Amino acid sequence: MSTLTAGTPPRDATPLYSHAHTAADSGVAWPTIALVTPSLNRVAYLEQTLRSVLDQEYPRLEYVVLDGGSADGSREIIARHADRLKYWHSSPDEGPYAAVARGFELTSGEIMGWLSADDRLHAGALHTVAAIFSQFPQVEWVTGTPSWLDATGRVFVAGDVPRWSRLRLLSGDYRWIQQESTFWRRSLGERAGARLDTRYRLAADLELWVRFSRHAPLYTTTALLGAFRLLPDQRSRVHRAAYLAEAEAILAAEPRSKADRAGLRRLARWKLIRRLPCLGASWRVRRAIQRAYEFPPRIELDPESGNLVQREPAP
């Protein structure tokens, strides 16, 4: 393991990702968030990624950056931010999932997540995540509205906010829970095995989501949390067929409980009814399908009160 001496982080007059929480932070019992970034030769985007996290100035952050031995200047970028990181190193590793697993072992924060070295958090995301977990104790994991970046950094947002449930995953509809927008309580991770299954080279995130779904529903929020950057050389693009094969194998191997099997049968019946010309367009059928999926309510910002609320969207 090699580690560079901590340097002085850059302090621009206007942060790239500033937030409006600084004045309110004092005296607030913010939960500790543990965030890990694995990196390998992503110098073109690494500075943006790090600053999208650090410039939020979240008061209780354990940020670990593990570089796999880059030779493109990434080490020097990480070193400039070293005094704001819980830990970092730059040395060869066994791949991004192994780095994420190692990073989590170095943290103790009660809220967890990871961010790849070419993706970004949206402004205020960490405070939003903290508010959701603090205000809604029944929420054990949450994912934000999907968003994407192109190579230049332009942001594109999904037209619809997808909702998720164990039954949706088990029915084969798994594309995609956006990893950089997903956060969970450490207690959920511990109940689900306290590990990232690094046997999977491409779809270990999906395998983790499926395990989580055994224990708790995945809540969705209309808030923007993280953005995935679309690049031609990404592993998920270059090895797409292999990723899909891993994903299908993970879902096929997942044990189905008696409740799972009953739920899938009920869902299949409603999907058949939806195909009937005389009934398929009915709002009652659409509502029944939503209920059959067993989606949890969605977490939204109420524009009247300015508070986070749980709502059941219209079918």
C-alpha positions as YAML, in Angstrom:
chain: A
units: angstrom
residues:
- id: 1
  name: MET
  ca: [0.00, 0.00, 0.00]
- id: 2
  name: SER
  ca: [1.30, 3.42, -0.87]
- id: 3
  name: THR
  ca: [-0.09, 6.67, 0.50]
- id: 4
  name: LEU
  ca: [0.88, 10.19, -0.46]
- id: 5
  name: THR
  ca: [1.26, 12.89, 2.15]
- id: 6
  name: ALA
  ca: [-1.90, 14.88, 2.68]
- id: 7
  name: GLY
  ca: [-1.91, 18.16, 0.83]
- id: 8
  name: THR
  ca: [-4.08, 21.26, 1.02]
- id: 9
  name: PRO
  ca: [-7.44, 20.79, -0.71]
- id: 10
  name: PRO
  ca: [-8.46, 23.36, -3.29]
- id: 11
  name: ARG
  ca: [-10.73, 26.10, -1.91]
- id: 12
  name: ASP
  ca: [-12.39, 27.97, -4.75]
- id: 13
  name: ALA
  ca: [-14.40, 31.07, -3.93]
- id: 14
  name: THR
  ca: [-17.57, 29.37, -5.23]
- id: 15
  name: PRO
  ca: [-17.77, 25.62, -4.52]
- id: 16
  name: LEU
  ca: [-19.02, 23.42, -7.35]
- id: 17
  name: TYR
  ca: [-21.59, 21.81, -5.08]
- id: 18
  name: SER
  ca: [-22.35, 24.19, -2.26]
- id: 19
  name: HIS
  ca: [-25.39, 23.73, 0.00]
- id: 20
  name: ALA
  ca: [-27.62, 25.89, 2.15]
- id: 21
  name: HIS
  ca: [-27.40, 23.85, 5.34]
- id: 22
  name: THR
  ca: [-24.30, 25.30, 6.99]
- id: 23
  name: ALA
  ca: [-26.12, 27.71, 9.26]
- id: 24
  name: ALA
  ca: [-28.56, 25.04, 10.38]
- id: 25
  name: ASP
  ca: [-25.95, 22.33, 10.95]
- id: 26
  name: SER
  ca: [-24.96, 23.41, 14.45]
- id: 27
  name: GLY
  ca: [-26.88, 21.52, 17.10]
- id: 28
  name: VAL
  ca: [-28.48, 19.10, 14.61]
- id: 29
  name: ALA
  ca: [-27.94, 15.40, 15.29]
- id: 30
  name: TRP
  ca: [-27.02, 14.44, 11.74]
- id: 31
  name: PRO
  ca: [-26.43, 10.70, 11.23]
- id: 32
  name: THR
  ca: [-22.95, 9.65, 10.13]
- id: 33
  name: ILE
  ca: [-22.81, 8.75, 6.43]
- id: 34
  name: ALA
  ca: [-20.16, 6.30, 5.22]
- id: 35
  name: LEU
  ca: [-19.41, 6.75, 1.52]
- id: 36
  name: VAL
  ca: [-16.83, 4.84, -0.56]
- id: 37
  name: THR
  ca: [-15.42, 5.72, -3.98]
- id: 38
  name: PRO
  ca: [-13.41, 3.09, -5.89]
- id: 39
  name: SER
  ca: [-11.24, 4.49, -8.67]
- id: 40
  name: LEU
  ca: [-8.91, 3.42, -11.44]
- id: 41
  name: ASN
  ca: [-7.57, 5.78, -14.10]
- id: 42
  name: ARG
  ca: [-10.55, 8.16, -14.01]
- id: 43
  name: VAL
  ca: [-8.55, 11.39, -13.83]
- id: 44
  name: ALA
  ca: [-10.89, 13.19, -16.25]
- id: 45
  name: TYR
  ca: [-13.80, 12.98, -13.81]
- id: 46
  name: LEU
  ca: [-12.33, 12.23, -10.39]
- id: 47
  name: GLU
  ca: [-12.04, 15.85, -9.24]
- id: 48
  name: GLN
  ca: [-15.72, 16.45, -10.04]
- id: 49
  name: THR
  ca: [-16.71, 13.30, -8.19]
- id: 50
  name: LEU
  ca: [-14.75, 14.13, -5.05]
- id: 51
  name: ARG
  ca: [-15.97, 17.70, -4.93]
- id: 52
  name: SER
  ca: [-19.58, 16.66, -5.51]
- id: 53
  name: VAL
  ca: [-19.24, 14.94, -2.13]
- id: 54
  name: LEU
  ca: [-16.87, 17.14, -0.16]
- id: 55
  name: ASP
  ca: [-18.23, 20.54, -1.20]
- id: 56
  name: GLN
  ca: [-21.56, 19.63, 0.38]
- id: 57
  name: GLU
  ca: [-19.74, 20.03, 3.71]
- id: 58
  name: TYR
  ca: [-21.93, 17.42, 5.34]
- id: 59
  name: PRO
  ca: [-20.89, 17.57, 9.01]
- id: 60
  name: ARG
  ca: [-20.64, 13.83, 9.77]
- id: 61
  name: LEU
  ca: [-19.10, 12.17, 6.74]
- id: 62
  name: GLU
  ca: [-16.75, 9.18, 6.55]
- id: 63
  name: TYR
  ca: [-15.48, 9.37, 2.99]
- id: 64
  name: VAL
  ca: [-13.09, 6.64, 1.86]
- id: 65
  name: VAL
  ca: [-11.43, 6.74, -1.58]
- id: 66
  name: LEU
  ca: [-9.60, 3.61, -2.73]
- id: 67
  name: ASP
  ca: [-7.64, 3.91, -5.95]
- id: 68
  name: GLY
  ca: [-6.53, 0.75, -7.70]
- id: 69
  name: GLY
  ca: [-3.05, 2.02, -8.58]
- id: 70
  name: SER
  ca: [-3.83, 4.63, -11.24]
- id: 71
  name: ALA
  ca: [-1.03, 5.98, -13.42]
- id: 72
  name: ASP
  ca: [-2.93, 8.95, -14.85]
- id: 73
  name: GLY
  ca: [-2.61, 11.58, -12.11]
- id: 74
  name: SER
  ca: [-5.52, 10.33, -9.99]
- id: 75
  name: ARG
  ca: [-3.26, 9.85, -6.97]
- id: 76
  name: GLU
  ca: [-2.31, 13.51, -6.93]
- id: 77
  name: ILE
  ca: [-5.95, 14.61, -7.16]
- id: 78
  name: ILE
  ca: [-6.95, 12.42, -4.21]
- id: 79
  name: ALA
  ca: [-3.96, 13.64, -2.22]
- id: 80
  name: ARG
  ca: [-5.09, 17.26, -2.55]
- id: 81
  name: HIS
  ca: [-8.26, 16.34, -0.68]
- id: 82
  name: ALA
  ca: [-6.63, 13.97, 1.82]
- id: 83
  name: ASP
  ca: [-7.33, 16.02, 4.95]
- id: 84
  name: ARG
  ca: [-11.07, 15.76, 4.29]
- id: 85
  name: LEU
  ca: [-11.05, 12.01, 3.75]
- id: 86
  name: LYS
  ca: [-11.35, 9.37, 6.44]
- id: 87
  name: TYR
  ca: [-8.88, 7.19, 4.54]
- id: 88
  name: TRP
  ca: [-7.42, 6.73, 1.08]
- id: 89
  name: HIS
  ca: [-4.77, 4.73, -0.70]
- id: 90
  name: SER
  ca: [-3.52, 4.06, -4.20]
- id: 91
  name: SER
  ca: [-2.37, 0.51, -4.83]
- id: 92
  name: PRO
  ca: [-3.41, -2.44, -7.00]
- id: 93
  name: ASP
  ca: [-6.60, -4.18, -5.90]
- id: 94
  name: GLU
  ca: [-8.97, -6.89, -7.10]
- id: 95
  name: GLY
  ca: [-11.46, -4.59, -8.78]
- id: 96
  name: PRO
  ca: [-14.10, -2.01, -7.85]
- id: 97
  name: TYR
  ca: [-16.36, -4.28, -5.81]
- id: 98
  name: ALA
  ca: [-13.45, -5.52, -3.72]
- id: 99
  name: ALA
  ca: [-12.45, -1.89, -3.14]
- id: 100
  name: VAL
  ca: [-15.98, -0.98, -2.06]
- id: 101
  name: ALA
  ca: [-16.10, -3.93, 0.33]
- id: 102
  name: ARG
  ca: [-12.72, -2.93, 1.79]
- id: 103
  name: GLY
  ca: [-13.84, 0.67, 2.12]
- id: 104
  name: PHE
  ca: [-16.95, -0.26, 4.08]
- id: 105
  name: GLU
  ca: [-14.79, -2.25, 6.49]
- id: 106
  name: LEU
  ca: [-12.95, 0.99, 7.29]
- id: 107
  name: THR
  ca: [-16.10, 2.88, 8.23]
- id: 108
  name: SER
  ca: [-18.67, 2.81, 11.03]
- id: 109
  name: GLY
  ca: [-21.29, 5.28, 9.77]
- id: 110
  name: GLU
  ca: [-24.92, 4.32, 10.24]
- id: 111
  name: ILE
  ca: [-25.88, 5.29, 6.66]
- id: 112
  name: MET
  ca: [-23.97, 3.74, 3.75]
- id: 113
  name: GLY
  ca: [-23.51, 4.12, 0.02]
- id: 114
  name: TRP
  ca: [-20.88, 4.19, -2.72]
- id: 115
  name: LEU
  ca: [-20.10, 6.44, -5.66]
- id: 116
  name: SER
  ca: [-17.98, 5.47, -8.65]
- id: 117
  name: ALA
  ca: [-15.12, 7.77, -9.65]
- id: 118
  name: ASP
  ca: [-16.85, 9.12, -12.77]
- id: 119
  name: ASP
  ca: [-20.30, 9.66, -11.23]
- id: 120
  name: ARG
  ca: [-21.53, 12.53, -9.05]
- id: 121
  name: LEU
  ca: [-23.78, 13.37, -6.15]
- id: 122
  name: HIS
  ca: [-26.31, 16.14, -6.67]
- id: 123
  name: ALA
  ca: [-26.11, 19.28, -4.54]
- id: 124
  name: GLY
  ca: [-27.57, 18.72, -1.08]
- id: 125
  name: ALA
  ca: [-27.90, 14.96, -1.59]
- id: 126
  name: LEU
  ca: [-26.23, 13.98, 1.69]
- id: 127
  name: HIS
  ca: [-28.45, 16.28, 3.75]
- id: 128
  name: THR
  ca: [-31.51, 14.97, 1.90]
- id: 129
  name: VAL
  ca: [-30.50, 11.37, 2.61]
- id: 130
  name: ALA
  ca: [-29.91, 12.20, 6.28]
- id: 131
  name: ALA
  ca: [-33.29, 13.92, 6.54]
- id: 132
  name: ILE
  ca: [-35.11, 10.94, 5.02]
- id: 133
  name: PHE
  ca: [-33.52, 8.41, 7.37]
- id: 134
  name: SER
  ca: [-34.01, 10.68, 10.38]
- id: 135
  name: GLN
  ca: [-37.62, 11.55, 9.66]
- id: 136
  name: PHE
  ca: [-38.80, 8.11, 8.53]
- id: 137
  name: PRO
  ca: [-37.44, 5.39, 10.85]
- id: 138
  name: GLN
  ca: [-39.27, 2.70, 8.84]
- id: 139
  name: VAL
  ca: [-37.10, 3.49, 5.78]
- id: 140
  name: GLU
  ca: [-34.12, 1.13, 5.72]
- id: 141
  name: TRP
  ca: [-32.98, 1.86, 2.19]
- id: 142
  name: VAL
  ca: [-33.89, 4.50, -0.33]
- id: 143
  name: THR
  ca: [-33.11, 5.38, -3.93]
- id: 144
  name: GLY
  ca: [-33.48, 8.72, -5.69]
- id: 145
  name: THR
  ca: [-34.92, 9.77, -9.02]
- id: 146
  name: PRO
  ca: [-32.64, 8.33, -11.75]
- id: 147
  name: SER
  ca: [-30.40, 10.83, -13.51]
- id: 148
  name: TRP
  ca: [-27.54, 10.63, -15.94]
- id: 149
  name: LEU
  ca: [-24.52, 12.68, -17.01]
- id: 150
  name: ASP
  ca: [-22.93, 12.81, -20.42]
- id: 151
  name: ALA
  ca: [-19.18, 13.18, -20.86]
- id: 152
  name: THR
  ca: [-19.42, 16.98, -20.60]
- id: 153
  name: GLY
  ca: [-21.38, 16.90, -17.36]
- id: 154
  name: ARG
  ca: [-24.85, 17.76, -18.67]
- id: 155
  name: VAL
  ca: [-27.58, 16.24, -16.47]
- id: 156
  name: PHE
  ca: [-30.59, 14.32, -17.78]
- id: 157
  name: VAL
  ca: [-33.44, 13.19, -15.51]
- id: 158
  name: ALA
  ca: [-35.87, 10.29, -15.91]
- id: 159
  name: GLY
  ca: [-39.36, 11.32, -17.02]
- id: 160
  name: ASP
  ca: [-40.99, 8.91, -14.56]
- id: 161
  name: VAL
  ca: [-39.80, 8.01, -11.08]
- id: 162
  name: PRO
  ca: [-39.68, 4.19, -10.96]
- id: 163
  name: ARG
  ca: [-40.93, 2.36, -7.87]
- id: 164
  name: TRP
  ca: [-39.41, -0.85, -6.60]
- id: 165
  name: SER
  ca: [-40.37, -3.92, -4.61]
- id: 166
  name: ARG
  ca: [-39.12, -7.43, -4.05]
- id: 167
  name: LEU
  ca: [-41.89, -8.76, -6.29]
- id: 168
  name: ARG
  ca: [-40.82, -6.46, -9.10]
- id: 169
  name: LEU
  ca: [-37.28, -7.79, -8.88]
- id: 170
  name: LEU
  ca: [-38.36, -11.43, -8.65]
- id: 171
  name: SER
  ca: [-40.67, -10.99, -11.64]
- id: 172
  name: GLY
  ca: [-37.56, -10.18, -13.70]
- id: 173
  name: ASP
  ca: [-38.10, -6.43, -13.95]
- id: 174
  name: TYR
  ca: [-34.78, -5.28, -12.46]
- id: 175
  name: ARG
  ca: [-33.54, -2.56, -14.85]
- id: 176
  name: TRP
  ca: [-32.24, -0.49, -13.07]
- id: 177
  name: ILE
  ca: [-31.89, 0.49, -9.41]
- id: 178
  name: GLN
  ca: [-29.36, 3.29, -9.76]
- id: 179
  name: GLN
  ca: [-26.47, 2.42, -7.44]
- id: 180
  name: GLU
  ca: [-25.07, 5.94, -7.00]
- id: 181
  name: SER
  ca: [-28.55, 7.12, -5.88]
- id: 182
  name: THR
  ca: [-29.07, 4.33, -3.32]
- id: 183
  name: PHE
  ca: [-28.33, 4.52, 0.41]
- id: 184
  name: TRP
  ca: [-29.09, 2.16, 3.29]
- id: 185
  name: ARG
  ca: [-28.82, 1.75, 7.02]
- id: 186
  name: ARG
  ca: [-25.84, -0.22, 8.24]
- id: 187
  name: SER
  ca: [-28.24, -2.31, 10.33]
- id: 188
  name: LEU
  ca: [-29.92, -3.50, 7.11]
- id: 189
  name: GLY
  ca: [-26.56, -4.38, 5.59]
- id: 190
  name: GLU
  ca: [-25.71, -6.41, 8.67]
- id: 191
  name: ARG
  ca: [-28.99, -8.32, 8.53]
- id: 192
  name: ALA
  ca: [-28.36, -9.02, 4.86]
- id: 193
  name: GLY
  ca: [-24.93, -10.51, 5.50]
- id: 194
  name: ALA
  ca: [-22.66, -7.46, 5.98]
- id: 195
  name: ARG
  ca: [-20.82, -8.12, 2.74]
- id: 196
  name: LEU
  ca: [-20.65, -7.36, -0.96]
- id: 197
  name: ASP
  ca: [-20.46, -10.60, -2.93]
- id: 198
  name: THR
  ca: [-17.31, -10.07, -4.98]
- id: 199
  name: ARG
  ca: [-17.79, -13.36, -6.83]
- id: 200
  name: TYR
  ca: [-19.91, -11.29, -9.18]
- id: 201
  name: ARG
  ca: [-17.67, -9.13, -11.34]
- id: 202
  name: LEU
  ca: [-20.38, -6.96, -12.89]
- id: 203
  name: ALA
  ca: [-23.71, -7.26, -11.04]
- id: 204
  name: ALA
  ca: [-22.71, -7.41, -7.36]
- id: 205
  name: ASP
  ca: [-24.85, -4.34, -6.76]
- id: 206
  name: LEU
  ca: [-27.97, -6.14, -7.98]
- id: 207
  name: GLU
  ca: [-27.12, -9.17, -5.83]
- id: 208
  name: LEU
  ca: [-26.93, -6.84, -2.82]
- id: 209
  name: TRP
  ca: [-30.28, -5.22, -3.68]
- id: 210
  name: VAL
  ca: [-31.95, -8.63, -3.94]
- id: 211
  name: ARG
  ca: [-30.60, -9.61, -0.52]
- id: 212
  name: PHE
  ca: [-31.79, -6.31, 0.94]
- id: 213
  name: SER
  ca: [-35.26, -6.98, -0.50]
- id: 214
  name: ARG
  ca: [-35.57, -10.05, 1.73]
- id: 215
  name: HIS
  ca: [-35.58, -7.79, 4.78]
- id: 216
  name: ALA
  ca: [-37.01, -4.38, 3.86]
- id: 217
  name: PRO
  ca: [-38.83, -2.55, 1.04]
- id: 218
  name: LEU
  ca: [-36.93, -0.10, -1.12]
- id: 219
  name: TYR
  ca: [-38.39, 3.39, -0.83]
- id: 220
  name: THR
  ca: [-38.14, 5.83, -3.72]
- id: 221
  name: THR
  ca: [-37.83, 9.59, -3.41]
- id: 222
  name: THR
  ca: [-38.45, 12.24, -6.04]
- id: 223
  name: ALA
  ca: [-35.25, 13.95, -4.84]
- id: 224
  name: LEU
  ca: [-32.13, 13.88, -7.03]
- id: 225
  name: LEU
  ca: [-29.36, 12.09, -5.12]
- id: 226
  name: GLY
  ca: [-26.76, 10.73, -7.55]
- id: 227
  name: ALA
  ca: [-26.06, 10.79, -11.29]
- id: 228
  name: PHE
  ca: [-24.58, 8.03, -13.43]
- id: 229
  name: ARG
  ca: [-22.18, 9.15, -16.16]
- id: 230
  name: LEU
  ca: [-22.66, 7.50, -19.55]
- id: 231
  name: LEU
  ca: [-19.30, 6.73, -21.18]
- id: 232
  name: PRO
  ca: [-18.42, 4.41, -24.07]
- id: 233
  name: ASP
  ca: [-15.67, 2.56, -22.17]
- id: 234
  name: GLN
  ca: [-17.71, 1.66, -19.09]
- id: 235
  name: ARG
  ca: [-17.68, -1.92, -17.89]
- id: 236
  name: SER
  ca: [-21.49, -1.98, -17.89]
- id: 237
  name: ARG
  ca: [-21.48, -1.08, -21.60]
- id: 238
  name: VAL
  ca: [-18.47, -3.00, -22.82]
- id: 239
  name: HIS
  ca: [-19.60, -6.16, -20.98]
- id: 240
  name: ARG
  ca: [-23.36, -5.62, -21.18]
- id: 241
  name: ALA
  ca: [-24.19, -9.18, -22.25]
- id: 242
  name: ALA
  ca: [-22.11, -10.61, -19.39]
- id: 243
  name: TYR
  ca: [-23.78, -8.20, -16.94]
- id: 244
  name: LEU
  ca: [-27.25, -9.29, -18.02]
- id: 245
  name: ALA
  ca: [-26.25, -12.95, -17.76]
- id: 246
  name: GLU
  ca: [-25.01, -12.38, -14.19]
- id: 247
  name: ALA
  ca: [-28.19, -10.49, -13.31]
- id: 248
  name: GLU
  ca: [-30.43, -13.25, -14.63]
- id: 249
  name: ALA
  ca: [-28.41, -15.87, -12.74]
- id: 250
  name: ILE
  ca: [-28.71, -13.89, -9.50]
- id: 251
  name: LEU
  ca: [-32.48, -13.64, -9.80]
- id: 252
  name: ALA
  ca: [-32.87, -17.28, -10.81]
- id: 253
  name: ALA
  ca: [-30.88, -18.40, -7.76]
- id: 254
  name: GLU
  ca: [-32.80, -16.22, -5.28]
- id: 255
  name: PRO
  ca: [-34.95, -18.37, -2.96]
- id: 256
  name: ARG
  ca: [-38.70, -17.70, -3.14]
- id: 257
  name: SER
  ca: [-40.64, -17.83, 0.11]
- id: 258
  name: LYS
  ca: [-44.26, -18.95, 0.27]
- id: 259
  name: ALA
  ca: [-45.28, -15.27, 0.42]
- id: 260
  name: ASP
  ca: [-43.08, -14.50, -2.60]
- id: 261
  name: ARG
  ca: [-44.70, -17.25, -4.66]
- id: 262
  name: ALA
  ca: [-48.20, -16.15, -3.69]
- id: 263
  name: GLY
  ca: [-47.37, -12.53, -4.52]
- id: 264
  name: LEU
  ca: [-45.95, -13.45, -7.92]
- id: 265
  name: ARG
  ca: [-49.07, -15.47, -8.77]
- id: 266
  name: ARG
  ca: [-51.30, -12.55, -7.77]
- id: 267
  name: LEU
  ca: [-49.20, -10.13, -9.81]
- id: 268
  name: ALA
  ca: [-49.32, -12.44, -12.85]
- id: 269
  name: ARG
  ca: [-53.13, -12.59, -12.67]
- id: 270
  name: TRP
  ca: [-53.46, -8.81, -12.68]
- id: 271
  name: LYS
  ca: [-51.02, -8.51, -15.57]
- id: 272
  name: LEU
  ca: [-53.24, -10.88, -17.56]
- id: 273
  name: ILE
  ca: [-56.30, -8.79, -16.73]
- id: 274
  name: ARG
  ca: [-54.46, -5.68, -17.91]
- id: 275
  name: ARG
  ca: [-54.17, -7.22, -21.39]
- id: 276
  name: LEU
  ca: [-57.94, -7.47, -21.78]
- id: 277
  name: PRO
  ca: [-59.17, -4.70, -24.12]
- id: 278
  name: CYS
  ca: [-62.23, -3.95, -22.00]
- id: 279
  name: LEU
  ca: [-60.38, -3.73, -18.66]
- id: 280
  name: GLY
  ca: [-56.73, -2.97, -19.25]
- id: 281
  name: ALA
  ca: [-57.14, 0.82, -19.37]
- id: 282
  name: SER
  ca: [-59.18, 0.99, -16.18]
- id: 283
  name: TRP
  ca: [-57.66, 3.03, -13.34]
- id: 284
  name: ARG
  ca: [-58.93, 0.34, -10.97]
- id: 285
  name: VAL
  ca: [-56.83, -2.27, -12.76]
- id: 286
  name: ARG
  ca: [-53.78, 0.02, -12.73]
- id: 287
  name: ARG
  ca: [-54.26, 0.64, -9.02]
- id: 288
  name: ALA
  ca: [-54.67, -3.08, -8.38]
- id: 289
  name: ILE
  ca: [-51.40, -3.81, -10.20]
- id: 290
  name: GLN
  ca: [-49.61, -1.17, -8.11]
- id: 291
  name: ARG
  ca: [-50.91, -2.83, -4.97]
- id: 292
  name: ALA
  ca: [-49.97, -6.27, -6.28]
- id: 293
  name: TYR
  ca: [-46.37, -5.12, -6.65]
- id: 294
  name: GLU
  ca: [-46.42, -4.12, -2.94]
- id: 295
  name: PHE
  ca: [-44.65, -0.82, -3.56]
- id: 296
  name: PRO
  ca: [-43.98, 1.32, -0.47]
- id: 297
  name: PRO
  ca: [-45.17, 4.96, -0.60]
- id: 298
  name: ARG
  ca: [-42.98, 7.52, -2.31]
- id: 299
  name: ILE
  ca: [-41.07, 10.20, -0.37]
- id: 300
  name: GLU
  ca: [-41.65, 13.68, -1.78]
- id: 301
  name: LEU
  ca: [-41.19, 17.32, -0.87]
- id: 302
  name: ASP
  ca: [-44.53, 18.93, -0.07]
- id: 303
  name: PRO
  ca: [-44.46, 22.33, -1.83]
- id: 304
  name: GLU
  ca: [-46.91, 23.90, 0.61]
- id: 305
  name: SER
  ca: [-45.17, 23.04, 3.87]
- id: 306
  name: GLY
  ca: [-41.63, 22.47, 2.60]
- id: 307
  name: ASN
  ca: [-41.54, 19.15, 4.50]
- id: 308
  name: LEU
  ca: [-40.77, 15.64, 3.33]
- id: 309
  name: VAL
  ca: [-43.92, 13.53, 3.16]
- id: 310
  name: GLN
  ca: [-44.94, 10.04, 2.08]
- id: 311
  name: ARG
  ca: [-47.48, 9.82, -0.73]
- id: 312
  name: GLU
  ca: [-49.13, 7.16, -2.83]
- id: 313
  name: PRO
  ca: [-48.80, 8.32, -6.48]
- id: 314
  name: ALA
  ca: [-51.77, 8.13, -8.79]
- id: 315
  name: PRO
  ca: [-51.84, 4.92, -10.87]
...
